[in-house]
């Protein structure tokens, strides 16, 4: 459990850590897209086709964490054109073998 920090007695390092924790924890689609250098529509398509970063639904809102955005972008890291890399960041279009269907919900 994080301890509280008193701004009157906290060191600059403690205040900087607190500032990082207070920063936005979740990004909405347009913010996440800007972070990745994509359009919001492209990120929406990735979500629809199952080719994009992990996201969360909070009520009606779709949100992303910076860690998940970074992890998804990291998959596409290459050192050269011949480097096979860690994986493939697929384009925002249907990919054979990746299902768009939602699992049935038992009630």
Kinemage of the C-alpha trace (Angstrom):
@kinemage 1
@onewidth
@group {chain A} dominant
@subgroup {mainchain}
@vectorlist {calphas} color= white
{ca unk a 1} P 0.000 0.000 0.000
{ca unk a 2} L 1.553 3.336 -0.978
{ca unk a 3} L 2.464 5.648 1.843
{ca unk a 4} L 1.228 9.207 1.897
{ca unk a 5} L 3.628 12.026 1.135
{ca unk a 6} L 3.514 15.324 2.977
{ca unk a 7} L 4.458 18.024 0.477
{ca unk a 8} L 5.982 20.157 3.255
{ca unk a 9} L 8.450 17.470 4.366
{ca unk a 10} L 8.856 15.414 1.193
{ca unk a 11} L 12.110 15.348 -0.700
{ca unk a 12} L 12.136 16.399 -4.352
{ca unk a 13} L 12.512 12.717 -5.330
{ca unk a 14} L 9.412 11.782 -3.294
{ca unk a 15} L 7.423 14.604 -4.891
{ca unk a 16} L 8.533 13.496 -8.358
{ca unk a 17} L 7.436 9.917 -7.581
{ca unk a 18} L 4.079 11.199 -6.324
{ca unk a 19} L 3.701 13.321 -9.463
{ca unk a 20} L 4.282 10.228 -11.651
{ca unk a 21} L 1.660 8.253 -9.696
{ca unk a 22} L -0.867 11.062 -10.031
{ca unk a 23} L -0.420 11.300 -13.805
{ca unk a 24} L -3.175 9.798 -15.886
{ca unk a 25} L -3.412 6.076 -15.330
{ca unk a 26} L -5.632 5.420 -18.338
{ca unk a 27} L -5.786 7.015 -21.768
{ca unk a 28} L -8.914 7.226 -23.894
{ca unk a 29} L -8.794 6.143 -27.518
{ca unk a 30} L -7.871 9.560 -28.952
{ca unk a 31} L -5.155 10.072 -26.336
{ca unk a 32} L -3.778 6.550 -26.820
{ca unk a 33} L -3.774 7.004 -30.598
{ca unk a 34} L -1.872 10.285 -30.289
{ca unk a 35} L 0.622 8.584 -27.951
{ca unk a 36} L 1.242 5.915 -30.615
{ca unk a 37} L 1.226 8.359 -33.536
{ca unk a 38} L -1.922 6.815 -35.033
{ca unk a 39} L -5.347 8.190 -35.756
{ca unk a 40} L -8.160 7.397 -33.343
{ca unk a 41} L -10.000 5.623 -36.154
{ca unk a 42} L -7.022 3.336 -36.809
{ca unk a 43} L -6.888 2.369 -33.141
{ca unk a 44} L -10.650 1.702 -33.210
{ca unk a 45} L -10.160 -0.585 -36.211
{ca unk a 46} L -7.351 -2.434 -34.423
{ca unk a 47} L -9.703 -2.956 -31.489
{ca unk a 48} L -12.470 -4.241 -33.777
{ca unk a 49} L -10.197 -6.702 -35.591
{ca unk a 50} L -8.339 -7.860 -32.478
{ca unk a 51} L -4.980 -6.669 -33.814
{ca unk a 52} L -4.389 -3.783 -31.412
{ca unk a 53} L -3.150 -3.246 -27.895
{ca unk a 54} L -4.922 -4.586 -24.832
{ca unk a 55} L -7.690 -2.267 -23.653
{ca unk a 56} L -10.210 -2.049 -20.845
{ca unk a 57} L -13.891 -1.196 -20.778
{ca unk a 58} L -14.888 1.016 -17.873
{ca unk a 59} L -18.615 1.415 -18.267
{ca unk a 60} L -19.020 2.704 -21.826
{ca unk a 61} L -15.465 4.008 -22.000
{ca unk a 62} L -12.579 2.261 -23.698
{ca unk a 63} L -9.246 3.006 -22.032
{ca unk a 64} L -5.629 1.931 -22.449
{ca unk a 65} L -2.637 1.937 -20.117
{ca unk a 66} L 0.662 3.358 -21.298
{ca unk a 67} L 2.339 0.081 -20.315
{ca unk a 68} L 0.050 -1.907 -22.636
{ca unk a 69} L 0.520 0.603 -25.468
{ca unk a 70} L 4.289 0.370 -25.069
{ca unk a 71} L 4.156 -3.444 -24.959
{ca unk a 72} L 2.118 -3.572 -28.174
{ca unk a 73} L 4.431 -1.132 -29.956
{ca unk a 74} L 7.466 -3.086 -28.714
{ca unk a 75} L 6.278 -6.120 -30.697
{ca unk a 76} L 7.113 -4.238 -33.884
{ca unk a 77} L 10.675 -3.342 -32.857
{ca unk a 78} L 13.292 -4.178 -35.498
{ca unk a 79} L 17.010 -3.403 -35.884
{ca unk a 80} L 17.090 -3.930 -39.650
{ca unk a 81} L 14.858 -4.988 -42.525
{ca unk a 82} L 16.145 -8.563 -42.128
{ca unk a 83} L 15.453 -8.658 -38.368
{ca unk a 84} L 12.464 -10.965 -37.728
{ca unk a 85} L 11.769 -9.112 -34.469
{ca unk a 86} L 9.610 -10.315 -31.626
{ca unk a 87} L 6.385 -10.525 -33.563
{ca unk a 88} L 4.145 -8.735 -36.006
{ca unk a 89} L 2.046 -5.646 -35.425
{ca unk a 90} L -0.696 -6.439 -37.909
{ca unk a 91} L -2.371 -3.742 -39.997
{ca unk a 92} L -5.793 -2.531 -38.917
{ca unk a 93} L -7.751 -4.931 -41.111
{ca unk a 94} L -9.266 -8.395 -40.698
{ca unk a 95} L -6.649 -11.105 -40.249
{ca unk a 96} L -7.580 -14.716 -41.081
{ca unk a 97} L -7.502 -16.816 -37.936
{ca unk a 98} L -8.157 -13.946 -35.544
{ca unk a 99} L -11.740 -14.159 -34.385
{ca unk a 100} L -13.862 -11.029 -33.958
{ca unk a 101} L -16.713 -12.883 -32.303
{ca unk a 102} L -17.435 -12.375 -28.646
{ca unk a 103} L -17.653 -15.381 -26.349
{ca unk a 104} L -21.134 -16.334 -25.205
{ca unk a 105} L -22.073 -14.993 -21.802
{ca unk a 106} L -23.861 -17.422 -19.504
{ca unk a 107} L -26.688 -15.898 -17.533
